[in-house]
Amino acid sequence: MDPDFWHKKWENNDIGFHEREANPGLVEHFNTLSLEQGSRLFVPLCGKTLDISWLLSRGHRVAGAELSAVAIEQLFAELGVEPRVSDIGPLKHYSAGDIDLYVGDIFNLSAEILGPVDAIYDRAALVALPEPVRSRYTAHLMEITQRAPQLLITFVYDQAEMPGPPFSVSDEEVRRHYGERYRLELLETRDVPGGLKGKCPAEEKIWLIGQG
């Protein structure tokens, strides 16, 4: 994972990965997590996703991790909220109301810093990481969340046609990362309209990763 790659993306506003509305997979399948109102969700590598606003509007609390301070400052600006900013070790903590966002390397985020979470929503983290990093990421995610259940969104496509990110993550790989610790359910498979980045056919997969 090359931090400079993502910093330059945000600095240059090269953020084609940023969706202009809440992700349809989240909207349609969020209730499968069976969370009570006021639950705290962790959104890894969150960027300035509008999914955070959607979760907040439904009465939930949100914690997130993001490499780019630019993304987080834009997120708070778009929410119309002035965050409190403090240092926690190598991370910066942006907080306001029901939001706690940690800026820096996600591998520096510990369970103690993050605090309890009821569920994970991973739309843009696993697919953003190159294959050699994904096993380390999923192990770290389980550790810092005490294996909280999650809603996971992946893409599957011919990696030879496009180098990524987002990367193609096969069903077999999802099972390899999570199958021993969780009950996995593939909720939906849908074609990506127009192909991924308009370059190649791709499927979007929505997984419920529940505690067994």
ROTIGU-340096 format. One line per 3 residues: for each residue y, z, x of N, C-alpha, C. Coordinates in nm, 4 decimals, padded with zeros to 6 digits. Example, Ala and Ser with C-alpha at 12.3 -4.5 7.8 and 13.67 -1.06 7.14 Angstrom:
2
-00.5690/00.7800/01.3190/-00.4500/00.7800/01.2300/-00.3300/00.7800/01.3200 | -00.2250/00.7080/01.2850/-00.1060/00.7140/01.3670/00.0030/00.7870/01.2900
This chain:
212
-00.1194/00.0000/00.0866/00.0000/00.0000/00.0000/00.1231/00.0000/00.0893 | 00.2027/-00.1050/00.0793/00.3201/-00.1221/00.1649/00.4439/-00.0752/00.0883 | 00.4989/00.0411/00.1226/00.6167/00.0902/00.0491/00.7334/-00.0077/00.0527
00.7540/-00.0755/00.1674/00.8674/-00.1679/00.1781/00.8585/-00.2800/00.0753 | 00.7353/-00.3246/00.0451/00.7161/-00.4310/-00.0536/00.7771/-00.3907/-00.1866 | 00.7473/-00.2673/-00.2321/00.7943/-00.2223/-00.3633/00.9427/-00.1852/-00.3590
00.9881/-00.1270/-00.2494/01.1314/-00.0971/-00.2389/01.2142/-00.2250/-00.2495 | 01.1704/-00.3317/-00.1830/01.2443/-00.4582/-00.1867/01.2413/-00.5193/-00.3262 | 01.1275/-00.5036/-00.3952/01.1176/-00.5544/-00.5323/01.2273/-00.4937/-00.6196
01.2430/-00.3623/-00.6099/01.3428/-00.2942/-00.6937/01.4844/-00.3209/-00.6451 | 01.5051/-00.3222/-00.5165/01.6392/-00.3471/-00.4631/01.6885/-00.4866/-00.4977 | 01.5943/-00.5836/-00.5024/01.6298/-00.7218/-00.5332/01.6174/-00.7538/-00.6817
01.5853/-00.6519/-00.7633/01.5643/-00.6697/-00.9067/01.4572/-00.7734/-00.9363 | 01.3587/-00.7814/-00.8477/01.2455/-00.8742/-00.8638/01.1347/-00.7981/-00.9362 | 01.1565/-00.7762/-01.0657/01.0684/-00.6856/-01.1401/01.0109/-00.7555/-01.2632
00.9482/-00.8711/-01.2377/00.8829/-00.9430/-01.3458/00.7717/-00.8632/-01.4112 | 00.7215/-00.7618/-01.3408/00.6166/-00.6757/-01.3954/00.6704/-00.5790/-01.5002 | 00.8048/-00.5641/-01.5072/00.8637/-00.4695/-01.6026/00.8645/-00.5306/-01.7419
00.7985/-00.4641/-01.8360/00.7921/-00.5139/-01.9722/00.9158/-00.4726/-02.0505 | 00.9596/-00.5598/-02.1437/01.0836/-00.5390/-02.2184/01.0625/-00.4579/-02.3459 | 00.9420/-00.4138/-02.3681/00.9129/-00.3291/-02.4834/00.7909/-00.2438/-02.4482
00.7636/-00.1464/-02.5326/00.6458/-00.0639/-02.5080/00.5207/-00.1518/-02.5082 | 00.4281/-00.1216/-02.4199/00.3076/-00.2026/-02.4064/00.2262/-00.1996/-02.5366 | 00.1876/-00.3166/-02.5893/00.1115/-00.3190/-02.7148/-00.0197/-00.2411/-02.7070
-00.0840/-00.2416/-02.5895/-00.2077/-00.1663/-02.5748/-00.1861/-00.0170/-02.5913 | -00.0732/00.0322/-02.5391/-00.0389/00.1735/-02.5580/-00.0142/00.2031/-02.7053 | 00.0669/00.1204/-02.7680/00.1043/00.1431/-02.9076/-00.0194/00.1424/-02.9981
-00.1093/00.0471/-02.9742/-00.2241/00.0303/-03.0629/-00.3341/00.1331/-03.0387 | -00.3470/00.1802/-02.9147/-00.4637/00.2625/-02.8815/-00.4298/00.4051/-02.8384 | -00.3036/00.4418/-02.8409/-00.2659/00.5750/-02.7941/-00.3382/00.6855/-02.8706
-00.3568/00.6663/-02.9999/-00.4180/00.7721/-03.0802/-00.5632/00.8012/-03.0417 | -00.6256/00.7110/-02.9668/-00.7637/00.7378/-02.9245/-00.7705/00.8565/-02.8280 | -00.6569/00.8947/-02.7696/-00.6546/01.0121/-02.6816/-00.6589/01.1429/-02.7605
-00.6313/01.1347/-02.8906/-00.6399/01.2517/-02.9799/-00.5578/01.3700/-02.9282 | -00.4321/01.3432/-02.8956/-00.3440/01.4461/-02.8417/-00.2601/01.5099/-02.9510 | -00.2313/01.6363/-02.9334/-00.1399/01.7043/-03.0232/00.0038/01.6708/-02.9833
00.0946/01.6791/-03.0805/00.2353/01.6582/-03.0495/00.2805/01.7619/-02.9476 | 00.3628/01.7155/-02.8528/00.4073/01.8047/-02.7460/00.3186/01.8029/-02.6246 | 00.2136/01.7222/-02.6278/00.1263/01.7108/-02.5109/00.2027/01.6492/-02.3941
00.1552/01.6801/-02.2737/00.2213/01.6304/-02.1521/00.1354/01.5205/-02.0905 | 00.1951/01.4022/-02.0748/00.1241/01.2878/-02.0190/00.1758/01.2555/-01.8805 | 00.0841/01.2128/-01.7937/00.1199/01.1707/-01.6588/00.1115/01.0191/-01.6512
00.2209/00.9574/-01.6056/00.2286/00.8115/-01.5922/00.2457/00.7789/-01.4442 | 00.1387/00.7444/-01.3731/00.1494/00.7163/-01.2301/00.2132/00.5800/-01.2035 | 00.2920/00.5733/-01.0965/00.3628/00.4507/-01.0562/00.4349/00.3914/-01.1775
00.5206/00.4726/-01.2365/00.5759/00.4427/-01.3689/00.6885/00.3420/-01.3686 | 00.7576/00.3210/-01.2553/00.8746/00.2350/-01.2588/00.9751/00.2878/-01.3608 | 01.0375/00.1965/-01.4342/01.1302/00.2391/-01.5410/01.0744/00.1974/-01.6773
00.9421/00.2020/-01.6876/00.8744/00.1521/-01.8067/00.9306/00.2092/-01.9373 | 00.9445/00.1233/-02.0367/00.9862/00.1654/-02.1702/00.8764/00.2442/-02.2406 | 00.7571/00.2447/-02.1840/00.6494/00.3273/-02.2396/00.6875/00.4751/-02.2371
00.7679/00.5156/-02.1392/00.8109/00.6559/-02.1325/00.8976/00.6898/-02.2527 | 00.9917/00.6021/-02.2847/01.0765/00.6248/-02.4014/00.9924/00.6304/-02.5282 | 00.8918/00.5442/-02.5374/00.8039/00.5415/-02.6542/00.7285/00.6740/-02.6681
00.6769/00.7249/-02.5576/00.6038/00.8521/-02.5604/00.6961/00.9680/-02.5990 | 00.8162/00.9685/-02.5423/00.9121/01.0741/-02.5759/00.9497/01.0697/-02.7231 | 00.9645/00.9496/-02.7776/01.0057/00.9353/-02.9171/00.9006/00.9868/-03.0135
00.7791/01.0009/-02.9646/00.6713/01.0534/-03.0470/00.6436/01.2011/-03.0210 | 00.7401/01.2651/-02.9559/00.7342/01.4091/-02.9421/00.6490/01.4595/-02.8279 | 00.6214/01.3731/-02.7303/00.5415/01.4154/-02.6161/00.6297/01.4400/-02.4945
00.5754/01.5101/-02.3982/00.6410/01.5315/-02.2703/00.5799/01.4364/-02.1677 | 00.6597/01.3950/-02.0703/00.6150/01.2948/-01.9735/00.6417/01.3419/-01.8315 | 00.5385/01.3298/-01.7490/00.5524/01.3437/-01.6034/00.5173/01.2089/-01.5422
00.5843/01.1726/-01.4358/00.5563/01.0440/-01.3735/00.5728/01.0507/-01.2238 | 00.5148/00.9546/-01.1560/00.5312/00.9395/-01.0113/00.5741/00.7960/-00.9840 | 00.6684/00.7798/-00.8939/00.7215/00.6468/-00.8628/00.7742/00.6465/-00.7204
00.7510/00.5362/-00.6507/00.7950/00.5242/-00.5122/00.9449/00.5014/-00.5007 | 01.0009/00.4277/-00.5978/01.1395/00.3821/-00.5860/01.2364/00.4704/-00.6630 | 01.3342/00.5276/-00.5915/01.4400/00.6023/-00.6579/01.5270/00.5106/-00.7438
01.5416/00.3847/-00.7043/01.6194/00.2883/-00.7827/01.5619/00.2768/-00.9231 | 01.4295/00.2661/-00.9317/01.3638/00.2538/-01.0624/01.3900/00.3758/-01.1488 | 01.3788/00.4937/-01.0911/01.3944/00.6163/-01.1684/01.5396/00.6364/-01.2114
01.6337/00.6028/-01.1245/01.7747/00.6145/-01.1628/01.8083/00.5179/-01.2761 | 01.7507/00.3972/-01.2719/01.7716/00.3022/-01.3808/01.7083/00.3527/-01.5098 | 01.5907/00.4150/-01.4990/01.5231/00.4677/-01.6165/01.6098/00.5721/-01.6866
01.6619/00.6676/-01.6105/01.7455/00.7714/-01.6718/01.8747/00.7118/-01.7284 | 01.9305/00.6132/-01.6590/02.0518/00.5490/-01.7093/02.0244/00.4808/-01.8427 | 01.9094/00.4152/-01.8539/01.8759/00.3467/-01.9786/01.8441/00.4461/-02.0901
01.7948/00.5640/-02.0547/01.7723/00.6687/-02.1535/01.9026/00.7387/-02.1932 | 02.0073/00.7174/-02.1133/02.1339/00.7851/-02.1385/02.1295/00.9331/-02.1070 | 02.0514/00.9681/-02.0050/02.0304/01.1090/-01.9689/02.0664/01.1287/-01.8223
02.1346/01.2375/-01.7910/02.1676/01.2716/-01.6524/02.0622/01.3693/-01.6009 | 01.9816/01.3297/-01.5022/01.8758/01.4183/-01.4551/01.9256/01.5210/-01.3541 | 01.8533/01.6301/-01.3444/01.8696/01.7226/-01.2324/01.7802/01.6709/-01.1204
01.8307/01.6750/-00.9979/01.7548/01.6218/-00.8839/01.7389/01.7316/-00.7801 | 01.6155/01.7532/-00.7374/01.5886/01.8543/-00.6351/01.4791/01.8029/-00.5423 | 01.4689/01.8645/-00.4272/01.3651/01.8283/-00.3307/01.2464/01.9228/-00.3444
01.1277/01.8647/-00.3472/01.0040/01.9425/-00.3431/00.9208/01.8842/-00.2296 | 00.9292/01.9455/-00.1121/00.8616/01.8898/00.0044/00.9123/01.7498/00.0309 | 00.8219/01.6533/00.0480/00.8650/01.5159/00.0768/00.9045/01.4378/-00.0481
00.8967/01.4999/-00.1644/00.9261/01.4312/-00.2899/01.0620/01.4730/-00.3448 | 01.1205/01.3861/-00.4267/01.2382/01.4221/-00.5050/01.1949/01.4379/-00.6499 | 01.2413/01.5436/-00.7123/01.2052/01.5755/-00.8499/01.3257/01.5483/-00.9396
01.3099/01.4518/-01.0305/01.4119/01.4194/-01.1298/01.3655/01.4777/-01.2624 | 01.4462/01.5641/-01.3218/01.4023/01.6290/-01.4455/01.5152/01.6348/-01.5468 | 01.4751/01.6278/-01.6734/01.5697/01.6413/-01.7848/01.4880/01.6563/-01.9117
01.5130/01.7621/-01.9855/01.4421/01.7790/-02.1115/01.2919/01.7769/-02.0937 | 01.2270/01.6803/-02.1565/01.0813/01.6704/-02.1533/01.0304/01.5745/-02.0468 | 01.1131/01.5443/-01.9461/01.0745/01.4476/-01.8425/01.0742/01.5141/-01.7046
00.9680/01.4930/-01.6292/00.9603/01.5320/-01.4881/00.9086/01.4129/-01.4104 | 00.9922/01.3540/-01.3264/00.9523/01.2378/-01.2478/00.9655/01.2696/-01.1001 | 00.8613/01.2325/-01.0256/00.8533/01.2648/-00.8835/00.8610/01.1353/-00.8027
00.9613/01.1267/-00.7174/00.9860/01.0053/-00.6402/00.9365/01.0243/-00.4982 | 00.8535/00.9303/-00.4546/00.7957/00.9342/-00.3208/00.6528/00.8842/-00.3258 | 00.5799/00.9086/-00.2216/00.4398/00.8664/-00.2109/00.3547/00.9501/-00.3045
00.2826/00.8854/-00.3961/00.2019/00.9588/-00.4933/00.0964/01.0459/-00.4255 | 00.0567/01.0096/-00.3041/-00.0436/01.0896/-00.2338/00.0137/01.2217/-00.1821 | 00.1448/01.2366/-00.1891/00.2081/01.3653/-00.1563/00.2257/01.4537/-00.2795
00.1878/01.4023/-00.3948/00.1982/01.4800/-00.5187/00.0712/01.5623/-00.5369 | 00.0860/01.6925/-00.5450/-00.0283/01.7821/-00.5595/-00.0395/01.8314/-00.7030 | -00.1527/01.8919/-00.7346/-00.1718/01.9517/-00.8660/-00.0695/02.0625/-00.8898
-00.0371/02.1373/-00.7858/00.0581/02.2474/-00.7982/00.1975/02.1962/-00.8322 | 00.2388/02.0869/-00.7674/00.3709/02.0291/-00.7958/00.3726/01.9654/-00.9347 | 00.2689/01.8901/-00.9671/00.2642/01.8181/-01.0936/00.2571/01.9132/-01.2128
00.1764/02.0169/-01.2022/00.1562/02.1064/-01.3148/00.0555/02.0494/-01.4130 | 00.0217/02.1241/-01.5171/-00.0816/02.0813/-01.6114/-00.0419/01.9550/-01.6880 | -00.1378/01.8662/-01.7053/-00.1181/01.7489/-01.7907/-00.2357/01.7387/-01.8871
-00.2089/01.6842/-02.0038/-00.3125/01.6712/-02.1062/-00.3819/01.5360/-02.1025 | -00.3144/01.4358/-02.0474/-00.3727/01.3019/-02.0416/-00.2952/01.2177/-01.9414 | -00.3556/01.1069/-01.9036/-00.2972/01.0103/-01.8101/-00.2830/00.8769/-01.8828
-00.1739/00.8084/-01.8584/-00.1569/00.6714/-01.9059/-00.1303/00.5842/-01.7839 | -00.2279/00.5013/-01.7488/-00.2194/00.4175/-01.6287/-00.2158/00.2712/-01.6703 | -00.0951/00.2177/-01.6777/-00.0794/00.0746/-01.7059/-00.0523/-00.0060/-01.5801
00.0104/00.0570/-01.4816/00.0627/-00.0219/-01.3695/00.0284/00.0363/-01.2331 | -00.0592/00.1350/-01.2270/-00.0885/00.1972/-01.0980/-00.2149/00.1387/-01.0339 | -00.3284/00.1511/-01.1015/-00.4530/00.1011/-01.0418/-00.4414/-00.0467/-01.0083
-00.3806/-00.1253/-01.0987/-00.3718/-00.2701/-01.0762/-00.2671/-00.3070/-00.9714 | -00.1808/-00.2114/-00.9347/-00.0777/-00.2403/-00.8345/-00.1279/-00.2183/-00.6920 | -00.2423/-00.1526/-00.6792/-00.2907/-00.1126/-00.5468/-00.3971/-00.2078/-00.4954
-00.3926/-00.2422/-00.3675/-00.4975/-00.3269/-00.3104/-00.6317/-00.2546/-00.3098 | -00.7374/-00.3313/-00.3102/-00.8728/-00.2769/-00.3242/-00.9037/-00.1625/-00.2280 | -00.8644/-00.1696/-00.0985/-00.8989/-00.0586/-00.0085/-00.8350/00.0750/-00.0465
-00.7271/00.0725/-00.1240/-00.6554/00.1956/-00.1594/-00.7025/00.2531/-00.2925 | -00.7669/00.1722/-00.3744/-00.7957/00.2142/-00.5113/-00.8922/00.3328/-00.5190 | -00.9910/00.3379/-00.4341/-01.0839/00.4517/-00.4372/-01.0120/00.5812/-00.4011
-00.9237/00.5743/-00.3017/-00.8469/00.6929/-00.2643/-00.7568/00.7352/-00.3797 | -00.6949/00.6377/-00.4456/-00.6052/00.6672/-00.5565/-00.6788/00.7340/-00.6720 | -00.7914/00.6778/-00.7141/-00.8602/00.7345/-00.8298/-00.9123/00.8748/-00.8002
-00.9583/00.8983/-00.6777/-01.0020/01.0336/-00.6407/-00.8850/01.1307/-00.6434 | -00.7696/01.0861/-00.5931/-00.6497/01.1715/-00.5920/-00.6026/01.1991/-00.7347 | -00.6059/01.0967/-00.8191/-00.5625/01.1129/-00.9576/-00.6473/01.2172/-01.0299
-00.7787/01.2096/-01.0104/-00.8665/01.3075/-01.0743/-00.8392/01.4484/-01.0228 | -00.8097/01.4583/-00.8943/-00.7861/01.5902/-00.8347/-00.6585/01.6548/-00.8880 | -00.5504/01.5782/-00.8937/-00.4222/01.6403/-00.9294/-00.4073/01.6623/-01.0799
-00.4950/01.6005/-01.1607/-00.4867/01.6174/-01.3065/-00.6046/01.6966/-01.3629 | -00.6902/01.7487/-01.2764/-00.8107/01.8185/-01.3216/-00.8926/01.7312/-01.4179 | -00.9017/01.6042/-01.3793/-00.9807/01.5066/-01.4545/-00.9386/01.4970/-01.6009
-00.8094/01.4895/-01.6236/-00.7582/01.4692/-01.7595/-00.8054/01.3335/-01.8116 | -00.8226/01.3201/-01.9427/-00.8588/01.1902/-01.9992/-00.7458/01.0903/-01.9796 | -00.7800/00.9635/-01.9876/-00.6731/00.8652/-01.9679/-00.6940/00.7388/-02.0486
-00.5812/00.6732/-02.0745/-00.5779/00.5382/-02.1274/-00.5429/00.4486/-02.0086 | -00.6311/00.3556/-01.9781/-00.6164/00.2706/-01.8592/-00.6093/00.1248/-01.9008 | -00.5156/00.0517/-01.8419/-00.5037/-00.0920/-01.8666/-00.5256/-00.1664/-01.7352
-00.6167/-00.2639/-01.7391/-00.6478/-00.3429/-01.6199/-00.6352/-00.4917/-01.6516 | -00.6346/-00.5721/-01.5463/-00.6411/-00.7174/-01.5588/-00.7665/-00.7673/-01.4885 | -00.8262/-00.8721/-01.5438/-00.9395/-00.9389/-01.4805/-00.9074/-01.0883/-01.4751
-00.9095/-01.1430/-01.3551/-00.8822/-01.2855/-01.3376/-00.9396/-01.3280/-01.2031 | -00.9360/-01.4582/-01.1761/-00.9869/-01.5115/-01.0500/-00.8853/-01.4818/-00.9397 | -00.9169/-01.3850/-00.8545/-00.8249/-01.3429/-00.7498/-00.7952/-01.4561/-00.6520
-00.8812/-01.5561/-00.6462/-00.8567/-01.6699/-00.5569/-00.7398/-01.7555/-00.6053 | -00.7080/-01.7459/-00.7352/-00.5985/-01.8264/-00.7894/-00.4622/-01.7609/-00.7710 | -00.4616/-01.6299/-00.7545/-00.3359/-01.5575/-00.7364/-00.3649/-01.4320/-00.6549
-00.2862/-01.4041/-00.5522/-00.3193/-01.2927/-00.4636/-00.2923/-01.1542/-00.5224 | -00.2067/-01.1446/-00.6257/-00.1679/-01.0120/-00.6743/-00.0596/-00.9523/-00.5859 | 00.0006/-00.8399/-00.6252/-00.0248/-00.7642/-00.7476/00.0372/-00.8301/-00.8705
-00.0080/-00.7952/-00.9924/-00.1175/-00.7016/-01.0171/-00.2511/-00.7609/-00.9740 | -00.3389/-00.6744/-00.9282/-00.4690/-00.7172/-00.8800/-00.5715/-00.7192/-00.9933 | -00.6732/-00.8006/-00.9738/-00.7851/-00.8038/-01.0662/-00.8756/-00.6840/-01.0389
-00.9074/-00.6090/-01.1440/-00.9963/-00.4932/-01.1318/-01.1094/-00.5125/-01.2324 | -01.2283/-00.5379/-01.1826/-01.3405/-00.5701/-01.2700/-01.3887/-00.4487/-01.3483 | -01.4620/-00.4757/-01.4548/-01.5228/-00.3672/-01.5322/-01.6144/-00.2836/-01.4440
-01.6874/-00.3511/-01.3561/-01.7788/-00.2798/-01.2668/-01.7032/-00.1849/-01.1755 | -01.5862/-00.2267/-01.1297/-01.5079/-00.1387/-01.0435/-01.4563/-00.0173/-01.1206 | -01.4109/-00.0383/-01.2430/-01.3668/00.0753/-01.3250/-01.4806/00.1758/-01.3390
-01.6003/00.1276/-01.3669/-01.7157/00.2173/-01.3819/-01.7482/00.2860/-01.2504 | -01.7294/00.2166/-01.1398/-01.7574/00.2762/-01.0090/-01.6614/00.3914/-00.9798 | -01.5367/00.3744/-01.0162/-01.4373/00.4795/-00.9909/-01.4562/00.6000/-01.0819
-01.4863/00.5733/-01.2086/-01.4770/00.6799/-01.3090/-01.6074/00.7127/-01.3813 | -01.7080/00.6296/-01.3660/-01.8271/00.6431/-01.4485/-01.9039/00.7729/-01.4310 | -01.9001/00.8325/-01.3119/-01.9766/00.9546/-01.2886/-01.9084/01.0776/-01.3472
-01.7788/01.0720/-01.3678/-01.7030/01.1901/-01.4113/-01.6552/01.1828/-01.5556 | -01.6592/01.0634/-01.6147/-01.6008/01.0442/-01.7473/-01.6954/00.9665/-01.8384 | -01.6614/00.9700/-01.9654/-01.7238/00.8813/-02.0642/-01.6299/00.7616/-02.0805
-01.6780/00.6419/-02.0550/-01.5928/00.5228/-02.0575/-01.6163/00.4423/-02.1847 | -01.5070/00.3954/-02.2434/-01.5158/00.3084/-02.3600/-01.4146/00.1957/-02.3439 | -01.4628/00.0730/-02.3443/-01.3742/-00.0430/-02.3398/-01.3251/-00.0683/-02.4817
-01.1979/-00.0401/-02.5068/-01.1430/-00.0467/-02.6418/-01.1088/-00.1883/-02.6843 | -01.0603/-00.2687/-02.5909/-01.0155/-00.4027/-02.6282/-01.0090/-00.4918/-02.5052 | -01.0407/-00.6176/-02.5254/-01.0192/-00.7225/-02.4261/-00.9354/-00.8307/-02.4919
-00.8232/-00.8625/-02.4297/-00.7360/-00.9653/-02.4882/-00.6919/-01.0626/-02.3797 | -00.6744/-01.1896/-02.4183/-00.6223/-01.2882/-02.3241/-00.4741/-01.2620/-02.3001 | -00.4315/-01.2772/-02.1754/-00.2896/-01.2646/-02.1432/-00.2199/-01.3937/-02.1868
-00.1248/-01.3868/-02.2791/-00.0594/-01.5088/-02.3278/00.0061/-01.5867/-02.2140 | -00.0292/-01.7147/-02.2038/00.0294/-01.7991/-02.1004/-00.0263/-01.7749/-01.9613 | -00.1236/-01.6850/-01.9501/-00.1805/-01.6532/-01.8193/-00.0992/-01.5493/-01.7455
-00.1561/-01.4932/-01.6423/-00.0886/-01.3897/-01.5648/00.0219/-01.4526/-01.4803 | 00.1448/-01.4068/-01.5033/00.2636/-01.4631/-01.4381/00.2744/-01.6138/-01.4612 | 00.2071/-01.6633/-01.5663/00.2084/-01.8060/-01.5955/00.1322/-01.8898/-01.4958
00.0488/-01.8230/-01.4137/-00.0177/-01.8943/-01.3038/-00.1666/-01.9152/-01.3253 | -00.2345/-01.8190/-01.3888/-00.3792/-01.8333/-01.4029/-00.4271/-01.7574/-01.5262 | -00.5343/-01.8040/-01.5898/-00.5894/-01.7331/-01.7052/-00.6309/-01.5918/-01.6654
-00.6091/-01.4992/-01.7564/-00.6441/-01.3599/-01.7265/-00.6728/-01.2859/-01.8557 | -00.7528/-01.1826/-01.8430/-00.7787/-01.0915/-01.9538/-00.7170/-00.9564/-01.9240 | -00.6630/-00.8949/-02.0279/-00.6148/-00.7576/-02.0192/-00.7185/-00.6677/-02.0860
-00.7589/-00.5625/-02.0169/-00.8610/-00.4718/-02.0686/-00.7981/-00.3345/-02.0914 | -00.8329/-00.2740/-02.2033/-00.7805/-00.1415/-02.2370/-00.8981/-00.0457/-02.2470 | -00.8959/00.0577/-02.1627/-01.0066/00.1512/-02.1512/-00.9637/00.2901/-02.1978
-01.0545/00.3560/-02.2680/-01.0423/00.4985/-02.2917/-01.1370/00.5688/-02.1954 | -01.0799/00.6530/-02.1102/-01.1579/00.7242/-02.0100/-01.1542/00.8718/-02.0512 | -01.2583/00.9135/-02.1195/-01.2591/01.0439/-02.1809/-01.3483/01.1420/-02.1088
-01.3192/01.2680/-02.1262/-01.4025/01.3707/-02.0671/-01.5362/01.3732/-02.1372 | -01.6439/01.3780/-02.0577/-01.7771/01.3710/-02.1133/-01.8205/01.4984/-02.1819
